[in-house]
Amino acid sequence: MTFSKPFDRLLNAQVDEKPVYNLRHRALYRRFKTLRAPLRGFFSGRYNPRPHQLYVAVQAVRQAHPRVLLADEPGMGKTVEAGLILQRLRTFGNAGRVLLLAPEALLDNVELELRRRFGQIFTRLSAEDFAGVKTAKKTAKKATEEASAANPFGAPDEEVWESCTLEDLAGGRGKRSAAAAEAGWDVVVVAGGESLEWTEEGGNAAWTAVEPLAAATKSLLILSDSGPEQDARSHFGRLHLIDPEGFATPRKVSAHRKELEAVEAAVTKLLSVTAWDREADALVKPLCTKEEPKLKEQLKAWKEGREEARDQIVDYLLDGQEQGRYVFRCTRQQATGIPVREITLEQVDSLKPEVREGLKEEFKHHGKPAEATKGKAKAVPSAVDAPLSVWLAGLVNPVPPAPPAPGEEAPAPVVPPTALVLCSSRGRAIAVEKLLSKKVQGIVELVGPDVRGSD
């Protein structure tokens, strides 16, 4: 005779053995601790983030629906920070529908990094998928279900992670952007945010396409290599997408920022110290008002030795004084544990005049993606110039050790170095691969998405 209810089983002594009970108890306790962990969701990927990346992600997700501009220096891991934020939002069920936008030259790399580090897979939308947008406009009088079915971005209740290039989104005379906004998204991620250019007259095609999406989406992440130092107007345009009311006009923002220079100086000093500091105390005291005694109490607690009071003061100054948390910009000088980049200049002598002119022509549009051409990529003749090839091969090939003297042991073989050669085009990459395959002692591999396809 068996019983299904726990109380009946207990009365009839139908219980598991104590080791089984202890195992179940420990498993439930560990599950409870995991669900209550403050960093839950951040370490479920295949990558251990650096301290500055984890700090940015933690600060961003303090908002229920983060809307932030990640403007770190190049190479600091903006994509990793965005992946951490997405992982956290997905863990708590706030990232059912995610749209990833990026320039065509950058989208493949962003998708690859998110897939390898976090297992986040996006469905790519191409120009062919937007063929039904016009039909959806013509049949606007029909049922809402038919219009939703014609939308290439799917229905609002459908959980999907999709990606699209900014060039494709900006096409269709605004219809594609409107269709994306109507689809409804939990999170929109815009990589390559430096391509969102803005002036007082208006934004470029990419900025205009993202604007309705930003207004209709709760969570918005913009990743940009450039900050206010490079282009102040476009930087303001990106902030306007994040908070249209807080960043209404450049003049209003400039006037408000002058009023809060004292707050900015105090927060900067507070973040540079841990224990109580006399200079930081002198900067914070003038900000204490009779209407808000909480700041004065926190300052007193910090002076008494409570280090956590410093974080409370920073939070109050950022949130209570309407500073907000919109921009995160990490630099190599601020972050710790970042390898220092060293540049070594090598001059290639005796280049042919036509090769020198060809290289100048190739790199005059530095920083801009090359225009697409039909057909398969062809090797660039300038890449197989003799002096350049000799220098490249000598850079990669290890120097052979000197022969041992009589009676000496043979030296250990030299391990060939690992080198990554970045090329400006697929044609140049194919030429360099052919060149190095003949002159390098080792494996030469051509890496890149569809690198042998059309340029």
Secondary structure, DSSP 8 states (H G I E B T S, - for coil): ----SHHHHHHTT----HHHHHHHHHHHHHHHHHHT-TTTTTSSSS----HHHHHHHHHHTTSSS-EEEE---TTS-HHHHHHHHHHHHHHTT--SSEEEEE-HHHHHHHHHHHHHHH----EE--GGGGGGHHHHHHTTTS-HHHHHHH-TT--TTS--EEEEEHHHHH-GGGHHHHHHHHH--SEEEES-GGG--EETTEE-HHHHHHHHHHHH-SEEEEE-S--TTT-HHHHHHHHHHH-TTTTS-HHHHHHHHHHTHHHHHHHHHHHT-SS--HHHHHHHGGG--SS-THHHHHHHHHHTT-THHHHHHHHIIIIITT--S-EE---TTTSSS------------S--HHHHHHHHHHHTTTTS-----SSB----GGGG-HHHHHHHHHHHS--------TTS---------------SSHHHHHHHHHHHHHH-SS-----STTTTSB-
